[in-house]
């Protein structure tokens, strides 16, 4: 699938052999493959904003002890990957997927209690506007 931001940044997702997801971002003339966040074995971008920030998810490495199937992720405009769970204060919540980011940095995620199989929507507000 493909997304394009108002600034013309392009996000392209693809699945590689072995069911590993890869996401390529084109910012201006440069094209970059997003790296997995720490502890993840792949990177799947879902949305991109005009600043080149990408949200999506990663699957934990096979040796992960978190018990999670997916982890909500953020990539900054430099391509640095972040597990969004490490950026929130509530340790009882596990964010599983980030689905949207606007140009102000607000992020829509799905997640829930660590032991809960069901997901609810969460809205993450940036600390710096």
N, CA, C and O atoms as a GROMACS GRO file, in nm:
protein
  516
    1UNK      N    1   0.084  -0.118   0.000
    1UNK     CA    2   0.000   0.000   0.000
    1UNK      C    3   0.088   0.124   0.000
    1UNK      O    4   0.206   0.118   0.034
    2UNK      N    5   0.030   0.236  -0.038
    2UNK     CA    6   0.105   0.360  -0.052
    2UNK      C    7   0.028   0.473   0.016
    2UNK      O    8  -0.094   0.480   0.006
    3UNK      N    9   0.101   0.561   0.083
    3UNK     CA   10   0.044   0.684   0.140
    3UNK      C   11   0.129   0.800   0.092
    3UNK      O   12   0.248   0.783   0.064
    4UNK      N   13   0.069   0.916   0.081
    4UNK     CA   14   0.143   1.037   0.045
    4UNK      C   15   0.098   1.150   0.137
    4UNK      O   16  -0.022   1.167   0.162
    5UNK      N   17   0.194   1.227   0.187
    5UNK     CA   18   0.161   1.338   0.276
    5UNK      C   19   0.134   1.463   0.194
    5UNK      O   20   0.158   1.465   0.073
    6UNK      N   21   0.081   1.566   0.260
    6UNK     CA   22   0.057   1.693   0.191
    6UNK      C   23   0.186   1.755   0.138
    6UNK      O   24   0.182   1.835   0.044
    7UNK      N   25   0.300   1.719   0.196
    7UNK     CA   26   0.430   1.771   0.151
    7UNK      C   27   0.490   1.686   0.039
    7UNK      O   28   0.598   1.717  -0.011
    8UNK      N   29   0.420   1.580   0.000
    8UNK     CA   30   0.469   1.495  -0.108
    8UNK      C   31   0.560   1.382  -0.064
    8UNK      O   32   0.620   1.316  -0.149
    9UNK      N   33   0.571   1.357   0.068
    9UNK     CA   34   0.648   1.242   0.116
    9UNK      C   35   0.569   1.115   0.087
    9UNK      O   36   0.448   1.111   0.107
   10UNK      N   37   0.639   1.012   0.041
   10UNK     CA   38   0.572   0.888   0.001
   10UNK      C   39   0.610   0.775   0.095
   10UNK      O   40   0.727   0.758   0.130
   11UNK      N   41   0.512   0.697   0.136
   11UNK     CA   42   0.529   0.579   0.221
   11UNK      C   43   0.481   0.458   0.143
   11UNK      O   44   0.367   0.456   0.097
   12UNK      N   45   0.566   0.358   0.128
   12UNK     CA   46   0.531   0.239   0.050
   12UNK      C   47   0.562   0.116   0.133
   12UNK      O   48   0.676   0.095   0.175
   13UNK      N   49   0.460   0.033   0.158
   13UNK     CA   50   0.478  -0.091   0.235
   13UNK      C   51   0.489  -0.208   0.140
   13UNK      O   52   0.425  -0.213   0.036
   14UNK      N   53   0.573  -0.303   0.179
   14UNK     CA   54   0.584  -0.425   0.101
   14UNK      C   55   0.615  -0.541   0.194
   14UNK      O   56   0.671  -0.522   0.302
   15UNK      N   57   0.578  -0.660   0.152
   15UNK     CA   58   0.607  -0.781   0.228
   15UNK      C   59   0.716  -0.858   0.155
   15UNK      O   60   0.706  -0.882   0.034
   16UNK      N   61   0.818  -0.895   0.227
   16UNK     CA   62   0.930  -0.966   0.170
   16UNK      C   63   0.914  -1.116   0.193
   16UNK      O   64   0.834  -1.157   0.277
   17UNK      N   65   0.988  -1.199   0.122
   17UNK     CA   66   0.982  -1.344   0.146
   17UNK      C   67   1.003  -1.376   0.294
   17UNK      O   68   1.086  -1.313   0.360
   18UNK      N   69   0.929  -1.471   0.345
   18UNK     CA   70   0.938  -1.505   0.486
   18UNK      C   71   0.842  -1.423   0.571
   18UNK      O   72   0.850  -1.426   0.694
   19UNK      N   73   0.750  -1.349   0.506
   19UNK     CA   74   0.647  -1.270   0.574
   19UNK      C   75   0.704  -1.155   0.657
   19UNK      O   76   0.640  -1.112   0.753
   20UNK      N   77   0.822  -1.106   0.622
   20UNK     CA   78   0.879  -0.991   0.691
   20UNK      C   79   0.832  -0.865   0.619
   20UNK      O   80   0.840  -0.857   0.496
   21UNK      N   81   0.782  -0.768   0.693
   21UNK     CA   82   0.735  -0.644   0.634
   21UNK      C   83   0.848  -0.543   0.626
   21UNK      O   84   0.937  -0.540   0.711
   22UNK      N   85   0.844  -0.463   0.523
   22UNK     CA   86   0.942  -0.358   0.503
   22UNK      C   87   0.868  -0.234   0.457
   22UNK      O   88   0.771  -0.244   0.382
   23UNK      N   89   0.914  -0.119   0.499
   23UNK     CA   90   0.852   0.006   0.459
   23UNK      C   91   0.959   0.099   0.405
   23UNK      O   92   1.062   0.120   0.468
   24UNK      N   93   0.933   0.153   0.289
   24UNK     CA   94   1.025   0.246   0.225
   24UNK      C   95   0.962   0.384   0.226
   24UNK      O   96   0.843   0.400   0.198
   25UNK      N   97   1.041   0.485   0.261
   25UNK     CA   98   0.995   0.623   0.267
   25UNK      C   99   1.077   0.705   0.169
   25UNK      O  100   1.199   0.693   0.162
   26UNK      N  101   1.008   0.789   0.093
   26UNK     CA  102   1.076   0.879   0.001
   26UNK      C  103   1.048   1.022   0.048
   26UNK      O  104   0.936   1.070   0.040
   27UNK      N  105   1.154   1.088   0.096
   27UNK     CA  106   1.146   1.227   0.141
   27UNK      C  107   1.224   1.311   0.041
   27UNK      O  108   1.347   1.304   0.038
   28UNK      N  109   1.155   1.389  -0.038
   28UNK     CA  110   1.224   1.464  -0.144
   28UNK      C  111   1.282   1.365  -0.243
   28UNK      O  112   1.209   1.283  -0.299
   29UNK      N  113   1.412   1.372  -0.266
   29UNK     CA  114   1.476   1.280  -0.360
   29UNK      C  115   1.535   1.157  -0.296
   29UNK      O  116   1.575   1.064  -0.366
   30UNK      N  117   1.541   1.154  -0.162
   30UNK     CA  118   1.604   1.041  -0.092
   30UNK      C  119   1.502   0.933  -0.060
   30UNK      O  120   1.388   0.963  -0.024
   31UNK      N  121   1.544   0.809  -0.072
   31UNK     CA  122   1.459   0.695  -0.041
   31UNK      C  123   1.526   0.614   0.069
   31UNK      O  124   1.645   0.582   0.059
   32UNK      N  125   1.451   0.581   0.174
   32UNK     CA  126   1.505   0.513   0.291
   32UNK      C  127   1.414   0.397   0.329
   32UNK      O  128   1.292   0.410   0.326
   33UNK      N  129   1.473   0.282   0.365
   33UNK     CA  130   1.396   0.171   0.422
   33UNK      C  131   1.398   0.189   0.573
   33UNK      O  132   1.504   0.201   0.633
   34UNK      N  133   1.280   0.192   0.634
   34UNK     CA  134   1.270   0.213   0.778
   34UNK      C  135   1.327   0.093   0.853
   34UNK      O  136   1.295  -0.021   0.821
   35UNK      N  137   1.411   0.118   0.954
   35UNK     CA  138   1.464   0.008   1.034
   35UNK      C  139   1.362  -0.036   1.139
   35UNK      O  140   1.276   0.043   1.179
   36UNK      N  141   1.370  -0.161   1.183
   36UNK     CA  142   1.283  -0.204   1.293
   36UNK      C  143   1.320  -0.130   1.422
   36UNK      O  144   1.435  -0.094   1.443
   37UNK      N  145   1.220  -0.109   1.508
   37UNK     CA  146   1.246  -0.053   1.640
   37UNK      C  147   1.322  -0.157   1.722
   37UNK      O  148   1.321  -0.276   1.689
   38UNK      N  149   1.387  -0.113   1.828
   38UNK     CA  150   1.462  -0.205   1.914
   38UNK      C  151   1.371  -0.317   1.961
   38UNK      O  152   1.260  -0.292   2.009
   39UNK      N  153   1.417  -0.440   1.949
   39UNK     CA  154   1.340  -0.556   1.991
   39UNK      C  155   1.243  -0.608   1.888
   39UNK      O  156   1.175  -0.708   1.912
   40UNK      N  157   1.236  -0.543   1.771
   40UNK     CA  158   1.145  -0.586   1.665
   40UNK      C  159   1.223  -0.648   1.550
   40UNK      O  160   1.339  -0.616   1.528
   41UNK      N  161   1.157  -0.737   1.478
   41UNK     CA  162   1.221  -0.802   1.363
   41UNK      C  163   1.178  -0.743   1.231
   41UNK      O  164   1.238  -0.776   1.128
   42UNK      N  165   1.077  -0.657   1.229
   42UNK     CA  166   1.037  -0.592   1.106
   42UNK      C  167   0.978  -0.455   1.135
   42UNK      O  168   0.960  -0.417   1.251
   43UNK      N  169   0.946  -0.381   1.028
   43UNK     CA  170   0.891  -0.247   1.039
   43UNK      C  171   0.781  -0.230   0.936
   43UNK      O  172   0.804  -0.248   0.816
   44UNK      N  173   0.662  -0.196   0.982
   44UNK     CA  174   0.551  -0.172   0.892
   44UNK      C  175   0.496  -0.032   0.916
   44UNK      O  176   0.429  -0.008   1.016
   45UNK      N  177   0.525   0.060   0.827
   45UNK     CA  178   0.473   0.195   0.835
   45UNK      C  179   0.330   0.197   0.784
   45UNK      O  180   0.297   0.127   0.688
   46UNK      N  181   0.246   0.278   0.847
   46UNK     CA  182   0.104   0.285   0.811
   46UNK      C  183   0.065   0.425   0.764
   46UNK      O  184  -0.018   0.439   0.674
   47UNK      N  185   0.124   0.530   0.825
   47UNK     CA  186   0.087   0.666   0.790
   47UNK      C  187   0.210   0.756   0.800
   47UNK      O  188   0.304   0.726   0.874
   48UNK      N  189   0.208   0.865   0.724
   48UNK     CA  190   0.319   0.961   0.722
   48UNK      C  191   0.261   1.102   0.724
   48UNK      O  192   0.158   1.129   0.662
   49UNK      N  193   0.330   1.194   0.796
   49UNK     CA  194   0.282   1.332   0.796
   49UNK      C  195   0.374   1.419   0.711
   49UNK      O  196   0.470   1.370   0.651
   50UNK      N  197   0.345   1.546   0.705
   50UNK     CA  198   0.421   1.638   0.619
   50UNK      C  199   0.563   1.664   0.668
   50UNK      O  200   0.645   1.718   0.594
   51UNK      N  201   0.593   1.626   0.792
   51UNK     CA  202   0.728   1.641   0.847
   51UNK      C  203   0.813   1.517   0.825
   51UNK      O  204   0.929   1.513   0.866
   52UNK      N  205   0.757   1.415   0.760
   52UNK     CA  206   0.829   1.292   0.734
   52UNK      C  207   0.828   1.194   0.849
   52UNK      O  208   0.903   1.097   0.848
   53UNK      N  209   0.743   1.218   0.951
   53UNK     CA  210   0.730   1.125   1.062
   53UNK      C  211   0.633   1.014   1.023
   53UNK      O  212   0.528   1.040   0.966
   54UNK      N  213   0.669   0.889   1.055
   54UNK     CA  214   0.591   0.772   1.017
   54UNK      C  215   0.547   0.697   1.142
   54UNK      O  216   0.622   0.686   1.239
   55UNK      N  217   0.423   0.646   1.141
   55UNK     CA  218   0.375   0.560   1.249
   55UNK      C  219   0.336   0.425   1.189
   55UNK      O  220   0.305   0.415   1.070
   56UNK      N  221   0.336   0.324   1.274
   56UNK     CA  222   0.300   0.190   1.230
   56UNK      C  223   0.323   0.090   1.341
   56UNK      O  224   0.289   0.115   1.457
   57UNK      N  225   0.381  -0.024   1.303
   57UNK     CA  226   0.401  -0.130   1.402
   57UNK      C  227   0.520  -0.216   1.363
   57UNK      O  228   0.567  -0.215   1.250
   58UNK      N  229   0.566  -0.290   1.461
   58UNK     CA  230   0.669  -0.390   1.439
   58UNK      C  231   0.630  -0.517   1.513
   58UNK      O  232   0.553  -0.513   1.608
   59UNK      N  233   0.686  -0.628   1.468
   59UNK     CA  234   0.663  -0.754   1.539
   59UNK      C  235   0.786  -0.783   1.624
   59UNK      O  236   0.899  -0.770   1.576
   60UNK      N  237   0.765  -0.821   1.750
   60UNK     CA  238   0.879  -0.848   1.839
   60UNK      C  239   0.968  -0.960   1.783
   60UNK      O  240   0.921  -1.048   1.711
   61UNK      N  241   1.095  -0.952   1.818
   61UNK     CA  242   1.189  -1.057   1.780
   61UNK      C  243   1.142  -1.188   1.839
   61UNK      O  244   1.066  -1.190   1.936
   62UNK      N  245   1.187  -1.298   1.781
   62UNK     CA  246   1.144  -1.430   1.828
   62UNK      C  247   1.178  -1.453   1.974
   62UNK      O  248   1.107  -1.529   2.042
   63UNK      N  249   1.282  -1.391   2.025
   63UNK     CA  250   1.321  -1.412   2.164
   63UNK      C  251   1.256  -1.311   2.258
   63UNK      O  252   1.295  -1.300   2.374
   64UNK      N  253   1.156  -1.238   2.210
   64UNK     CA  254   1.090  -1.138   2.293
   64UNK      C  255   1.014  -1.204   2.407
   64UNK      O  256   0.947  -1.305   2.387
   65UNK      N  257   1.026  -1.147   2.526
   65UNK     CA  258   0.956  -1.198   2.642
   65UNK      C  259   0.831  -1.115   2.673
   65UNK      O  260   0.765  -1.136   2.774
   66UNK      N  261   0.801  -1.020   2.586
   66UNK     CA  262   0.689  -0.930   2.613
   66UNK      C  263   0.555  -0.998   2.594
   66UNK      O  264   0.455  -0.952   2.650
   67UNK      N  265   0.549  -1.108   2.517
   67UNK     CA  266   0.423  -1.175   2.491
   67UNK      C  267   0.337  -1.100   2.391
   67UNK      O  268   0.223  -1.140   2.365
   68UNK      N  269   0.388  -0.991   2.336
   68UNK     CA  270   0.310  -0.911   2.242
   68UNK      C  271   0.329  -0.961   2.100
   68UNK      O  272   0.436  -1.008   2.062
   69UNK      N  273   0.223  -0.951   2.022
   69UNK     CA  274   0.229  -0.988   1.882
   69UNK      C  275   0.276  -0.870   1.797
   69UNK      O  276   0.349  -0.888   1.700
   70UNK      N  277   0.233  -0.749   1.835
   70UNK     CA  278   0.271  -0.628   1.764
   70UNK      C  279   0.306  -0.518   1.862
   70UNK      O  280   0.259  -0.518   1.976
   71UNK      N  281   0.389  -0.424   1.818
   71UNK     CA  282   0.430  -0.311   1.900
   71UNK      C  283   0.410  -0.184   1.818
   71UNK      O  284   0.457  -0.176   1.704
   72UNK      N  285   0.342  -0.084   1.873
   72UNK     CA  286   0.322   0.044   1.804
   72UNK      C  287   0.455   0.118   1.795
   72UNK      O  288   0.529   0.126   1.893
   73UNK      N  289   0.484   0.171   1.676
   73UNK     CA  290   0.614   0.234   1.652
   73UNK      C  291   0.599   0.372   1.588
   73UNK      O  292   0.498   0.403   1.525
   74UNK      N  293   0.702   0.453   1.608
   74UNK     CA  294   0.715   0.585   1.547
   74UNK      C  295   0.854   0.594   1.487
   74UNK      O  296   0.952   0.552   1.549
   75UNK      N  297   0.863   0.650   1.367
   75UNK     CA  298   0.992   0.680   1.305
   75UNK      C  299   0.998   0.830   1.282
   75UNK      O  300   0.906   0.887   1.223
   76UNK      N  301   1.106   0.894   1.328
   76UNK     CA  302   1.119   1.037   1.305
   76UNK      C  303   1.167   1.063   1.162
   76UNK      O  304   1.190   0.968   1.086
   77UNK      N  305   1.181   1.188   1.125
   77UNK     CA  306   1.217   1.223   0.988
   77UNK      C  307   1.359   1.182   0.951
   77UNK      O  308   1.396   1.184   0.834
   78UNK      N  309   1.439   1.144   1.051
   78UNK     CA  310   1.575   1.094   1.027
   78UNK      C  311   1.577   0.942   1.012
   78UNK      O  312   1.681   0.884   0.982
   79UNK      N  313   1.461   0.877   1.033
   79UNK     CA  314   1.452   0.732   1.021
   79UNK      C  315   1.479   0.658   1.151
   79UNK      O  316   1.485   0.535   1.151
   80UNK      N  317   1.494   0.730   1.262
   80UNK     CA  318   1.514   0.665   1.392
   80UNK      C  319   1.382   0.603   1.438
   80UNK      O  320   1.277   0.666   1.430
   81UNK      N  321   1.389   0.480   1.486
   81UNK     CA  322   1.270   0.405   1.526
   81UNK      C  323   1.251   0.410   1.678
   81UNK      O  324   1.347   0.401   1.754
   82UNK      N  325   1.124   0.422   1.721
   82UNK     CA  326   1.089   0.426   1.863
   82UNK      C  327   0.972   0.333   1.889
   82UNK      O  328   0.875   0.331   1.813
   83UNK      N  329   0.980   0.257   1.995
   83UNK     CA  330   0.866   0.180   2.047
   83UNK      C  331   0.782   0.280   2.124
   83UNK      O  332   0.828   0.334   2.224
   84UNK      N  333   0.659   0.307   2.079
   84UNK     CA  334   0.576   0.408   2.145
   84UNK      C  335   0.545   0.372   2.290
   84UNK      O  336   0.515   0.462   2.370
   85UNK      N  337   0.553   0.245   2.327
   85UNK     CA  338   0.532   0.206   2.467
   85UNK      C  339   0.638   0.264   2.558
   85UNK      O  340   0.613   0.287   2.676
   86UNK      N  341   0.757   0.288   2.505
   86UNK     CA  342   0.864   0.346   2.587
   86UNK      C  343   0.847   0.497   2.604
   86UNK      O  344   0.919   0.558   2.682
   87UNK      N  345   0.752   0.557   2.532
   87UNK     CA  346   0.730   0.702   2.539
   87UNK      C  347   0.606   0.741   2.616
   87UNK      O  348   0.574   0.860   2.627
   88UNK      N  349   0.533   0.642   2.671
   88UNK     CA  350   0.414   0.673   2.752
   88UNK      C  351   0.442   0.637   2.897
   88UNK      O  352   0.530   0.557   2.927
   89UNK      N  353   0.366   0.699   2.988
   89UNK     CA  354   0.390   0.680   3.131
   89UNK      C  355   0.314   0.562   3.190
   89UNK      O  356   0.357   0.507   3.291
   90UNK      N  357   0.203   0.521   3.131
   90UNK     CA  358   0.117   0.417   3.189
   90UNK      C  359   0.168   0.278   3.150
   90UNK      O  360   0.146   0.232   3.038
   91UNK      N  361   0.238   0.211   3.243
   91UNK     CA  362   0.296   0.080   3.216
   91UNK      C  363   0.191  -0.031   3.208
   91UNK      O  364   0.222  -0.142   3.166
   92UNK      N  365   0.067  -0.002   3.249
   92UNK     CA  366  -0.037  -0.104   3.242
   92UNK      C  367  -0.097  -0.115   3.102
   92UNK      O  368  -0.173  -0.208   3.074
   93UNK      N  369  -0.064  -0.021   3.013
   93UNK     CA  370  -0.115  -0.019   2.876
   93UNK      C  371  -0.006  -0.061   2.780
   93UNK      O  372   0.109  -0.020   2.794
   94UNK      N  373  -0.043  -0.143   2.682
   94UNK     CA  374   0.049  -0.181   2.575
   94UNK      C  375  -0.011  -0.136   2.443
   94UNK      O  376  -0.118  -0.180   2.404
   95UNK      N  377   0.060  -0.046   2.375
   95UNK     CA  378   0.016   0.002   2.245
   95UNK      C  379   0.063  -0.097   2.140
   95UNK      O  380   0.182  -0.127   2.131
   96UNK      N  381  -0.031  -0.148   2.061
   96UNK     CA  382   0.000  -0.255   1.966
   96UNK      C  383   0.018  -0.206   1.823
   96UNK      O  384   0.091  -0.267   1.745
   97UNK      N  385  -0.048  -0.096   1.788
   97UNK     CA  386  -0.039  -0.045   1.651
   97UNK      C  387  -0.068   0.104   1.651
   97UNK      O  388  -0.158   0.151   1.720
   98UNK      N  389   0.009   0.179   1.573
   98UNK     CA  390  -0.017   0.321   1.552
   98UNK      C  391  -0.070   0.334   1.410
   98UNK      O  392  -0.008   0.286   1.315
   99UNK      N  393  -0.185   0.400   1.394
   99UNK     CA  394  -0.252   0.401   1.264
   99UNK      C  395  -0.256   0.535   1.195
   99UNK      O  396  -0.283   0.542   1.075
  100UNK      N  397  -0.231   0.644   1.267
  100UNK     CA  398  -0.242   0.775   1.205
  100UNK      C  399  -0.158   0.877   1.281
  100UNK      O  400  -0.146   0.870   1.403
  101UNK      N  401  -0.100   0.972   1.206
  101UNK     CA  402  -0.027   1.084   1.266
  101UNK      C  403  -0.060   1.209   1.186
  101UNK      O  404  -0.059   1.208   1.063
  102UNK      N  405  -0.089   1.318   1.257
  102UNK     CA  406  -0.117   1.442   1.185
  102UNK      C  407   0.007   1.533   1.188
  102UNK      O  408   0.108   1.498   1.248
  103UNK      N  409  -0.003   1.648   1.122
  103UNK     CA  410   0.113   1.736   1.112
  103UNK      C  411   0.149   1.804   1.244
  103UNK      O  412   0.258   1.861   1.256
  104UNK      N  413   0.060   1.797   1.343
  104UNK     CA  414   0.091   1.849   1.477
  104UNK      C  415   0.155   1.743   1.565
  104UNK      O  416   0.193   1.773   1.678
  105UNK      N  417   0.168   1.619   1.516
  105UNK     CA  418   0.232   1.512   1.591
  105UNK      C  419   0.138   1.427   1.674
  105UNK      O  420   0.184   1.340   1.748
  106UNK      N  421   0.007   1.450   1.666
  106UNK     CA  422  -0.089   1.368   1.739
  106UNK      C  423  -0.095   1.231   1.672
  106UNK      O  424  -0.099   1.222   1.549
  107UNK      N  425  -0.096   1.125   1.753
  107UNK     CA  426  -0.090   0.989   1.702
  107UNK      C  427  -0.209   0.908   1.754
  107UNK      O  428  -0.239   0.910   1.873
  108UNK      N  429  -0.276   0.838   1.663
  108UNK     CA  430  -0.383   0.746   1.701
  108UNK      C  431  -0.323   0.606   1.708
  108UNK      O  432  -0.259   0.560   1.613
  109UNK      N  433  -0.345   0.538   1.821
  109UNK     CA  434  -0.294   0.402   1.843
  109UNK      C  435  -0.407   0.311   1.886
  109UNK      O  436  -0.514   0.356   1.928
  110UNK      N  437  -0.380   0.182   1.875
  110UNK     CA  438  -0.468   0.079   1.930
  110UNK      C  439  -0.387   0.002   2.033
  110UNK      O  440  -0.270  -0.030   2.011
  111UNK      N  441  -0.451  -0.028   2.145
  111UNK     CA  442  -0.382  -0.102   2.250
  111UNK      C  443  -0.477  -0.135   2.362
  111UNK      O  444  -0.599  -0.121   2.348
  112UNK      N  445  -0.422  -0.180   2.474
  112UNK     CA  446  -0.504  -0.215   2.588
  112UNK      C  447  -0.418  -0.262   2.703
  112UNK      O  448  -0.296  -0.249   2.700
  113UNK      N  449  -0.484  -0.318   2.804
  113UNK     CA  450  -0.413  -0.372   2.918
  113UNK      C  451  -0.320  -0.484   2.872
  113UNK      O  452  -0.348  -0.553   2.775
  114UNK      N  453  -0.210  -0.501   2.942
  114UNK     CA  454  -0.110  -0.601   2.906
  114UNK      C  455  -0.173  -0.738   2.889
  114UNK      O  456  -0.138  -0.811   2.796
  115UNK      N  457  -0.265  -0.775   2.977
  115UNK     CA  458  -0.326  -0.908   2.974
  115UNK      C  459  -0.449  -0.916   2.883
  115UNK      O  460  -0.505  -1.024   2.864
  116UNK      N  461  -0.491  -0.804   2.827
  116UNK     CA  462  -0.614  -0.800   2.748
  116UNK      C  463  -0.586  -0.828   2.601
  116UNK      O  464  -0.492  -0.773   2.544
  117UNK      N  465  -0.666  -0.915   2.539
  117UNK     CA  466  -0.651  -0.945   2.397
  117UNK      C  467  -0.721  -0.842   2.310
  117UNK      O  468  -0.692  -0.834   2.190
  118UNK      N  469  -0.811  -0.762   2.366
  118UNK     CA  470  -0.887  -0.665   2.289
  118UNK      C  471  -0.816  -0.532   2.289
  118UNK      O  472  -0.742  -0.499   2.381
  119UNK      N  473  -0.840  -0.455   2.186
  119UNK     CA  474  -0.777  -0.324   2.173
  119UNK      C  475  -0.881  -0.213   2.179
  119UNK      O  476  -0.996  -0.230   2.139
  120UNK      N  477  -0.837  -0.100   2.229
  120UNK     CA  478  -0.916   0.023   2.232
  120UNK      C  479  -0.831   0.132   2.169
  120UNK      O  480  -0.709   0.122   2.166
  121UNK      N  481  -0.896   0.238   2.118
  121UNK     CA  482  -0.818   0.347   2.060
  121UNK      C  483  -0.755   0.436   2.168
  121UNK      O  484  -0.814   0.456   2.275
  122UNK      N  485  -0.638   0.488   2.139
  122UNK     CA  486  -0.568   0.583   2.226
  122UNK      C  487  -0.521   0.699   2.140
  122UNK      O  488  -0.480   0.679   2.026
  123UNK      N  489  -0.527   0.819   2.195
  123UNK     CA  490  -0.476   0.936   2.126
  123UNK      C  491  -0.356   0.988   2.203
  123UNK      O  492  -0.368   1.026   2.320
  124UNK      N  493  -0.241   0.989   2.138
  124UNK     CA  494  -0.118   1.038   2.201
  124UNK      C  495  -0.094   1.183   2.158
  124UNK      O  496  -0.090   1.215   2.039
  125UNK      N  497  -0.078   1.269   2.257
  125UNK     CA  498  -0.052   1.409   2.233
  125UNK      C  499   0.096   1.438   2.254
  125UNK      O  500   0.151   1.398   2.357
  126UNK      N  501   0.162   1.505   2.160
  126UNK     CA  502   0.304   1.534   2.180
  126UNK      C  503   0.325   1.628   2.298
  126UNK      O  504   0.242   1.716   2.323
  127UNK      N  505   0.436   1.610   2.370
  127UNK     CA  506   0.466   1.697   2.483
  127UNK      C  507   0.510   1.835   2.437
  127UNK      O  508   0.487   1.934   2.506
  128UNK      N  509   0.573   1.841   2.322
  128UNK     CA  510   0.619   1.970   2.267
  128UNK      C  511   0.538   1.998   2.141
  128UNK      O  512   0.530   1.913   2.052
  129UNK      N  513   0.478   2.115   2.134
  129UNK     CA  514   0.397   2.151   2.016
  129UNK      C  515   0.475   2.238   1.923
  129UNK      O  516   0.424   2.279   1.819
   0.00000   0.00000   0.00000
